[in-house]
């Protein structure tokens, strides 16, 4: 019942196992409360064919990934590329602001 307890929301990064047992990492694209399920955009999996697909998963199979702070500009730039690929405008804005802060610290 994670989806309905407010623990998970659209845009959250998650991991889980698909119906066929593949380990997936991705983010929540849509939540369907009537089915207690979510659509997950897969960005990493032990089954390469899953990468880039969107799959439905029951909420008990989904685990939210902890947020991690990025310390290095190179990592931020890689995440910006991923935000562009996934067309996630909010994440892109957040990352570019973080990159600017990091660059300002180096100069100041």
Secondary structure, DSSP 8 states (H G I E B T S, - for coil): -GGGTTS--TT-EEEEE-TT--EEEEEEEEEEGGGTEEEEEEEEESSGGGTT-EEEEEGGGEEE--------HHHHHHHHHHHHHHT-HHHHHHHHHHHHHHHHHHH-
